[in-house]
């Protein structure tokens, strides 16, 4: 996997980011190109205008291609939105032989069982995330592969979403001329970019404040315990400034970025922001105190929703590392202090720099790229696992002696075959083939000739009457 090129597209409410990266010999990522384009076809992380979203993707991809000099052909893509839900499922698998150790096939069967969960109409499963396992009477097992046992139970965190929303994301990528490698939950991707293993083990809540949504992922003991998507982000703060100050949306966004603050203080009382007038109109003055008041009120509402999600998760007393804030909205001044004041947890601003190596591109460790870089990391992890599976199959093919011999499973509704070496398949598209076996061919020929003699002896008319009588019954 050394030198593997990974590509990803982060489709957000305010921007579309296309990123190309390469794995270095040290295992880190070298960012080769980042393209960013304004997003006009997405509302609160849901695609509402496919053609405009496709245009934004193509513009971002062209910039990334120009920077890297590498064709952009495929992408891991993130998904979020108000349609995202999560639930807990307990899957159980009974195994016939205690001494046969648990393999990856057994874990895959547990996941297949989860795919049959009843869901609301129009929903589909996006992610299946095992949390821990129980093998017979042994509980809280993180890695059951290699253990003997008859009964495996798994606590699984299931993330579901709208089929229409997922299909719209896929359609946008395909119409932009790219191949969809996989759709990945955005909060899980962001967590991969900004959280370390120690934080996940100790207990931490990641809060990714994007343009249209605020994504939450809670980790305890190294596994994900709760996910949620709040349908509010930095975009709604811009709308509040636009409405409260009666200015254009572009101006409101610019003021938020340059002067935005989430904690009011006495130093803001006499500060005034001057905005140039539009089309020969006089300049407009806005009180800094009023601006901070608007931002703080909305941000408190978002953070209260975050705290509520943490409380209902049942994991609020296990967050040793507190809350990590990331995303574009995390760059607002004094947000860390406001969050600490409202929640009582230790607060940290998460930067996607731990997995990055040196690169010619500047500002890649900005929180606004957390999801995009996280998609690259998750994509690389999944390609590594696929490579391991392919290598395992190759080893089995090249060294069949190393594979344990097992008795063939009993066939329901058995079919008597002319040749014992025949390979039967339930797939209609699969041909049934006979291996050459002279001895069995001679036996089959004997039975055919005996059948002909029997037919000749009993007579065609009597045989026809026999079939007619049985068919009427």
Order of alpha helices (4+ residues) and beta strands (2+ residues): beta-beta-beta-beta-beta-alpha-beta-beta-alpha-beta-beta-beta-alpha-beta-alpha-alpha-beta-beta-beta-alpha-alpha-beta-beta-alpha-beta-alpha-beta-alpha-alpha-alpha
